[in-house]
Amino acid sequence: MIRKIIHIDEEKCNGCGLCAEACHEGAIDIIDGKAKLVRENFCDGLGDCLPNCPTGAITFEEREAPEYDHEAVKKAQEEKGTKKMNEMEHEHHEGGCPGSKMMQFAPNETGNAPVNVGRPISRLAQWPCQIKLVPTTAPFFEGAKLLIAADCTAYAYANMHEDFMRGKVTIIGCPKLDDVDYTDKLAEIIRDNEIRSVTIVRMEVPCCGGLQRAAENALRASGKFIPWQVVTVSRDGRILD
């Protein structure tokens, strides 16, 4: 079929790998120091990789190409997620960086723990918590109330752990700093797990609108109807709505 698909100019490509990281579908690999479109049926033609290319090596073209295969992409992503989790476990046992190990904390350390007067308690339910690092499927997502929070909210709002994180699985990010659209990953998390509700906590600054839009688009793309809300925090730490 004739459809829109990306084209990579190998002369301009410097092999930085940013396009491969930005391609949520896994259509691009770095081979012999150059980016290559190795799975044409994984390329959806939306071009998430384009703005990440520092040399302008990626463009659109219309040509004969296999149809985009959503089911194959989903299967590959699930296999990649499982492989990544196994690698993280292996690295931990082999003395690798413990910061990459997936962990779920005991309930008495998070949602069900009593308030400790005089000394705050962490309500983080799992590790990792960064949207870019967290797997799309994990035991801690099953039956969870999901909190999607902008990085700065925990610093601006003093009682973040008790008022928002308690009893929830918290994932955080900043689309401006990460320079990525979280929509696809958030949609996978919501679609592929039994999420009970979604709370989005953002700052009042305009760049936080990217996080809110990604979460709202993800909810629509997931095909699920679950309770959700948006809370906005002012720069001086007040709840605006």
LONU-588475 format. One record per residue (C-alpha): residue number from 0; residue in one letter; x negated, y, z negated. Coordinates in nm, 3 decimals. Last residue first. Layout:
<nodes>
+-----+------+---------+---------+---------+
|  nr | rest |    east |   north |      up |
+-----+------+---------+---------+---------+
| NUM |    a |       X |       Y |       Z |
...
+-----+------+---------+---------+---------+
</nodes>
This chain:
<nodes>
+-----+------+---------+---------+---------+
|  nr | rest |    east |   north |      up |
+-----+------+---------+---------+---------+
| 240 |    d |   0.853 |   2.415 |  -4.127 |
| 239 |    l |   0.579 |   2.659 |  -4.229 |
| 238 |    i |   0.412 |   2.454 |  -4.504 |
| 237 |    r |   0.143 |   2.675 |  -4.658 |
| 236 |    g |  -0.235 |   2.620 |  -4.658 |
| 235 |    d |  -0.386 |   2.953 |  -4.555 |
| 234 |    r |  -0.414 |   2.846 |  -4.192 |
| 233 |    s |  -0.048 |   2.755 |  -4.191 |
| 232 |    v |   0.066 |   2.393 |  -4.189 |
| 231 |    t |   0.327 |   2.267 |  -3.944 |
| 230 |    v |   0.534 |   1.953 |  -4.010 |
| 229 |    v |   0.681 |   1.752 |  -3.722 |
| 228 |    q |   0.931 |   1.471 |  -3.775 |
| 227 |    w |   1.007 |   1.121 |  -3.655 |
| 226 |    p |   1.267 |   0.850 |  -3.701 |
| 225 |    i |   1.238 |   0.562 |  -3.452 |
| 224 |    f |   1.391 |   0.505 |  -3.109 |
| 223 |    k |   1.149 |   0.297 |  -2.904 |
| 222 |    g |   1.069 |   0.319 |  -2.535 |
| 221 |    s |   0.700 |   0.373 |  -2.615 |
| 220 |    a |   0.676 |   0.646 |  -2.351 |
| 219 |    r |   0.912 |   0.875 |  -2.543 |
| 218 |    l |   0.723 |   0.832 |  -2.871 |
| 217 |    a |   0.394 |   0.877 |  -2.688 |
| 216 |    n |   0.517 |   1.201 |  -2.531 |
| 215 |    e |   0.604 |   1.332 |  -2.878 |
| 214 |    a |   0.265 |   1.225 |  -3.018 |
| 213 |    a |   0.071 |   1.374 |  -2.725 |
| 212 |    r |   0.274 |   1.696 |  -2.742 |
| 211 |    q |   0.206 |   1.733 |  -3.115 |
| 210 |    l |  -0.167 |   1.671 |  -3.072 |
| 209 |    g |  -0.192 |   1.916 |  -2.784 |
| 208 |    g |   0.003 |   2.176 |  -2.981 |
| 207 |    c |  -0.281 |   2.170 |  -3.230 |
| 206 |    c |  -0.471 |   2.395 |  -2.988 |
| 205 |    p |  -0.216 |   2.671 |  -3.054 |
| 204 |    v |  -0.300 |   2.716 |  -3.424 |
| 203 |    e |  -0.018 |   2.648 |  -3.675 |
| 202 |    m |  -0.190 |   2.330 |  -3.794 |
| 201 |    r |  -0.039 |   1.989 |  -3.737 |
| 200 |    v |   0.128 |   1.711 |  -3.936 |
| 199 |    i |   0.317 |   1.457 |  -3.724 |
| 198 |    t |   0.526 |   1.205 |  -3.917 |
| 197 |    v |   0.627 |   0.884 |  -3.742 |
| 196 |    s |   0.866 |   0.618 |  -3.874 |
| 195 |    r |   0.906 |   0.241 |  -3.905 |
| 194 |    i |   0.625 |   0.129 |  -3.672 |
| 193 |    e |   0.656 |  -0.238 |  -3.579 |
| 192 |    n |   0.351 |  -0.255 |  -3.352 |
| 191 |    d |   0.294 |  -0.274 |  -2.975 |
| 190 |    r |   0.503 |   0.027 |  -2.869 |
| 189 |    i |   0.392 |   0.270 |  -3.140 |
| 188 |    i |   0.023 |   0.186 |  -3.112 |
| 187 |    e |   0.040 |   0.168 |  -2.734 |
| 186 |    a |   0.213 |   0.508 |  -2.713 |
| 185 |    l |  -0.054 |   0.656 |  -2.942 |
| 184 |    k |  -0.324 |   0.528 |  -2.708 |
| 183 |    d |  -0.153 |   0.661 |  -2.397 |
| 182 |    t |  -0.073 |   1.003 |  -2.540 |
| 181 |    y |  -0.410 |   1.080 |  -2.704 |
| 180 |    d |  -0.517 |   1.326 |  -2.432 |
| 179 |    v |  -0.892 |   1.380 |  -2.466 |
| 178 |    d |  -1.141 |   1.658 |  -2.535 |
| 177 |    d |  -1.231 |   1.507 |  -2.874 |
| 176 |    l |  -1.280 |   1.857 |  -3.017 |
| 175 |    k |  -0.969 |   2.006 |  -2.854 |
| 174 |    p |  -0.756 |   1.694 |  -2.894 |
| 173 |    c |  -0.825 |   1.689 |  -3.270 |
| 172 |    g |  -0.765 |   1.361 |  -3.446 |
| 171 |    i |  -0.629 |   1.175 |  -3.744 |
| 170 |    i |  -0.462 |   0.843 |  -3.818 |
| 169 |    t |  -0.290 |   0.780 |  -4.151 |
| 168 |    v |  -0.098 |   0.465 |  -4.239 |
| 167 |    k |   0.168 |   0.578 |  -4.484 |
| 166 |    g |   0.269 |   0.519 |  -4.847 |
| 165 |    r |   0.096 |   0.833 |  -4.972 |
| 164 |    m |  -0.051 |   1.027 |  -4.681 |
| 163 |    f |   0.196 |   1.316 |  -4.670 |
| 162 |    d |   0.267 |   1.477 |  -5.008 |
| 161 |    e |   0.019 |   1.289 |  -5.226 |
| 160 |    h |  -0.282 |   1.281 |  -4.993 |
| 159 |    m |  -0.228 |   1.624 |  -4.835 |
| 158 |    n |  -0.196 |   1.813 |  -5.162 |
| 157 |    a |  -0.440 |   2.094 |  -5.081 |
| 156 |    y |  -0.321 |   2.173 |  -4.728 |
| 155 |    a |  -0.596 |   2.350 |  -4.530 |
| 154 |    y |  -0.866 |   2.085 |  -4.560 |
| 153 |    a |  -0.641 |   1.785 |  -4.500 |
| 152 |    t |  -0.470 |   1.971 |  -4.215 |
| 151 |    c |  -0.794 |   2.037 |  -4.027 |
| 150 |    d |  -0.820 |   1.695 |  -3.862 |
| 149 |    a |  -0.470 |   1.705 |  -3.717 |
| 148 |    a |  -0.244 |   1.437 |  -3.858 |
| 147 |    i |  -0.050 |   1.144 |  -3.716 |
| 146 |    l |   0.114 |   0.971 |  -4.013 |
| 145 |    l |   0.270 |   0.634 |  -3.936 |
| 144 |    k |   0.514 |   0.457 |  -4.169 |
| 143 |    a |   0.402 |   0.101 |  -4.134 |
| 142 |    g |   0.596 |  -0.220 |  -4.074 |
| 141 |    e |   0.296 |  -0.371 |  -3.893 |
| 140 |    f |   0.028 |  -0.105 |  -3.844 |
| 139 |    f |  -0.199 |  -0.242 |  -4.120 |
| 138 |    p |  -0.229 |  -0.574 |  -3.940 |
| 137 |    a |  -0.393 |  -0.412 |  -3.637 |
| 136 |    t |  -0.300 |  -0.331 |  -3.279 |
| 135 |    t |  -0.415 |  -0.017 |  -3.099 |
| 134 |    p |  -0.756 |  -0.027 |  -3.269 |
| 133 |    v |  -0.867 |   0.290 |  -3.456 |
| 132 |    l |  -1.177 |   0.463 |  -3.323 |
| 131 |    k |  -1.040 |   0.742 |  -3.101 |
| 130 |    i |  -0.746 |   0.804 |  -3.336 |
| 129 |    q |  -0.985 |   0.847 |  -3.630 |
| 128 |    c |  -0.867 |   0.651 |  -3.935 |
| 127 |    p |  -1.104 |   0.357 |  -3.944 |
| 126 |    w |  -1.028 |   0.224 |  -4.202 |
| 125 |    q |  -0.701 |   0.171 |  -4.385 |
| 124 |    a |  -0.448 |   0.294 |  -4.641 |
| 123 |    l |  -0.587 |   0.639 |  -4.723 |
| 122 |    r |  -0.401 |   0.751 |  -5.035 |
| 121 |    s |  -0.713 |   0.863 |  -5.223 |
| 120 |    i |  -0.640 |   0.931 |  -5.588 |
| 119 |    p |  -0.666 |   1.276 |  -5.747 |
| 118 |    r |  -0.806 |   1.309 |  -6.101 |
| 117 |    g |  -0.636 |   1.512 |  -6.374 |
| 116 |    v |  -0.322 |   1.303 |  -6.385 |
| 115 |    n |  -0.363 |   0.986 |  -6.181 |
| 114 |    v |  -0.049 |   0.959 |  -5.970 |
| 113 |    p |   0.057 |   0.598 |  -5.967 |
| 112 |    a |  -0.063 |   0.363 |  -5.694 |
| 111 |    n |   0.203 |   0.224 |  -5.465 |
| 110 |    g |   0.091 |   0.398 |  -5.145 |
| 109 |    t |  -0.285 |   0.370 |  -5.179 |
| 108 |    e |  -0.524 |   0.187 |  -5.411 |
| 107 |    n |  -0.256 |  -0.031 |  -5.568 |
| 106 |    p |  -0.152 |  -0.130 |  -5.217 |
| 105 |    a |  -0.494 |  -0.288 |  -5.141 |
| 104 |    f |  -0.694 |  -0.125 |  -4.862 |
| 103 |    q |  -0.702 |  -0.248 |  -4.504 |
| 102 |    m |  -1.044 |  -0.247 |  -4.342 |
| 101 |    m |  -1.182 |  -0.246 |  -3.989 |
| 100 |    k |  -1.563 |  -0.232 |  -3.992 |
|  99 |    s |  -1.726 |   0.047 |  -3.792 |
|  98 |    g |  -1.861 |   0.239 |  -4.091 |
|  97 |    p |  -2.026 |  -0.078 |  -4.218 |
|  96 |    c |  -2.306 |  -0.026 |  -3.962 |
|  95 |    g |  -2.462 |  -0.363 |  -3.889 |
|  94 |    g |  -2.586 |  -0.610 |  -4.152 |
|  93 |    e |  -2.501 |  -0.925 |  -3.960 |
|  92 |    h |  -2.171 |  -0.964 |  -4.146 |
|  91 |    h |  -2.069 |  -0.608 |  -4.061 |
|  90 |    e |  -2.178 |  -0.633 |  -3.700 |
|  89 |    h |  -1.982 |  -0.956 |  -3.661 |
|  88 |    e |  -1.664 |  -0.799 |  -3.804 |
|  87 |    m |  -1.698 |  -0.504 |  -3.568 |
|  86 |    e |  -1.760 |  -0.740 |  -3.276 |
|  85 |    n |  -1.446 |  -0.934 |  -3.364 |
|  84 |    m |  -1.244 |  -0.610 |  -3.378 |
|  83 |    k |  -1.387 |  -0.505 |  -3.042 |
|  82 |    k |  -1.302 |  -0.840 |  -2.884 |
|  81 |    t |  -0.943 |  -0.818 |  -3.010 |
|  80 |    g |  -0.909 |  -0.464 |  -2.875 |
|  79 |    k |  -1.063 |  -0.563 |  -2.541 |
|  78 |    e |  -0.823 |  -0.855 |  -2.511 |
|  77 |    e |  -0.529 |  -0.626 |  -2.585 |
|  76 |    q |  -0.655 |  -0.370 |  -2.335 |
|  75 |    a |  -0.700 |  -0.638 |  -2.069 |
|  74 |    k |  -0.345 |  -0.763 |  -2.124 |
|  73 |    k |  -0.204 |  -0.411 |  -2.103 |
|  72 |    v |  -0.397 |  -0.338 |  -1.784 |
|  71 |    a |  -0.278 |  -0.663 |  -1.624 |
|  70 |    e |   0.081 |  -0.579 |  -1.719 |
|  69 |    h |   0.055 |  -0.226 |  -1.578 |
|  68 |    d |  -0.072 |  -0.341 |  -1.238 |
|  67 |    y |  -0.115 |  -0.034 |  -1.016 |
|  66 |    e |  -0.056 |  -0.149 |  -0.658 |
|  65 |    p |  -0.364 |  -0.252 |  -0.463 |
|  64 |    a |  -0.523 |   0.019 |  -0.247 |
|  63 |    e |  -0.492 |   0.159 |   0.105 |
|  62 |    r |  -0.578 |   0.527 |   0.090 |
|  61 |    e |  -0.490 |   0.861 |  -0.062 |
|  60 |    e |  -0.782 |   1.038 |  -0.227 |
|  59 |    f |  -0.839 |   1.207 |  -0.560 |
|  58 |    t |  -1.174 |   1.342 |  -0.676 |
|  57 |    i |  -1.453 |   1.237 |  -0.910 |
|  56 |    a |  -1.815 |   1.353 |  -0.879 |
|  55 |    g |  -1.746 |   1.698 |  -1.022 |
|  54 |    t |  -2.076 |   1.696 |  -1.211 |
|  53 |    p |  -1.948 |   1.720 |  -1.570 |
|  52 |    c |  -1.679 |   1.450 |  -1.522 |
|  51 |    n |  -1.436 |   1.466 |  -1.816 |
|  50 |    p |  -1.177 |   1.672 |  -1.627 |
|  49 |    l |  -1.143 |   1.397 |  -1.365 |
|  48 |    c |  -1.123 |   1.086 |  -1.587 |
|  47 |    d |  -0.759 |   1.136 |  -1.689 |
|  46 |    g |  -0.686 |   1.122 |  -1.316 |
|  45 |    l |  -0.322 |   1.015 |  -1.292 |
|  44 |    g |  -0.391 |   0.764 |  -1.011 |
|  43 |    d |  -0.293 |   0.464 |  -1.221 |
|  42 |    c |  -0.627 |   0.290 |  -1.168 |
|  41 |    f |  -0.612 |  -0.067 |  -1.304 |
|  40 |    n |  -0.529 |  -0.219 |  -0.962 |
|  39 |    e |  -0.849 |  -0.059 |  -0.827 |
|  38 |    r |  -1.064 |  -0.245 |  -1.077 |
|  37 |    v |  -1.433 |  -0.169 |  -1.018 |
|  36 |    l |  -1.414 |   0.207 |  -0.967 |
|  35 |    k |  -1.786 |   0.271 |  -1.012 |
|  34 |    a |  -1.982 |   0.509 |  -1.232 |
|  33 |    k |  -2.356 |   0.498 |  -1.165 |
|  32 |    g |  -2.658 |   0.392 |  -1.374 |
|  31 |    d |  -2.688 |   0.046 |  -1.223 |
|  30 |    i |  -2.320 |  -0.019 |  -1.298 |
|  29 |    i |  -2.113 |   0.202 |  -1.528 |
|  28 |    d |  -1.758 |   0.069 |  -1.527 |
|  27 |    i |  -1.427 |   0.231 |  -1.431 |
|  26 |    a |  -1.075 |   0.083 |  -1.426 |
|  25 |    g |  -1.055 |   0.037 |  -1.803 |
|  24 |    e |  -0.694 |   0.158 |  -1.834 |
|  23 |    h |  -0.773 |   0.425 |  -2.093 |
|  22 |    c |  -1.013 |   0.593 |  -1.851 |
|  21 |    a |  -1.171 |   0.867 |  -2.065 |
|  20 |    e |  -1.459 |   0.645 |  -2.179 |
|  19 |    a |  -1.533 |   0.538 |  -1.822 |
|  18 |    c |  -1.521 |   0.902 |  -1.710 |
|  17 |    l |  -1.765 |   1.005 |  -1.983 |
|  16 |    g |  -2.016 |   0.741 |  -1.872 |
|  15 |    c |  -2.309 |   0.980 |  -1.816 |
|  14 |    g |  -2.409 |   0.801 |  -1.496 |
|  13 |    n |  -2.525 |   1.116 |  -1.316 |
|  12 |    c |  -2.263 |   1.091 |  -1.040 |
|  11 |    k |  -2.310 |   1.346 |  -0.757 |
|  10 |    e |  -2.454 |   1.102 |  -0.505 |
|   9 |    e |  -2.221 |   0.828 |  -0.629 |
|   8 |    d |  -1.916 |   1.027 |  -0.523 |
|   7 |    i |  -1.633 |   0.856 |  -0.710 |
|   6 |    h |  -1.287 |   0.841 |  -0.548 |
|   5 |    i |  -0.968 |   0.820 |  -0.754 |
|   4 |    i |  -0.640 |   0.676 |  -0.630 |
|   3 |    k |  -0.326 |   0.811 |  -0.465 |
|   2 |    r |  -0.129 |   0.549 |  -0.275 |
|   1 |    i |  -0.104 |   0.363 |   0.054 |
|   0 |    m |   0.000 |   0.000 |   0.000 |
+-----+------+---------+---------+---------+
</nodes>
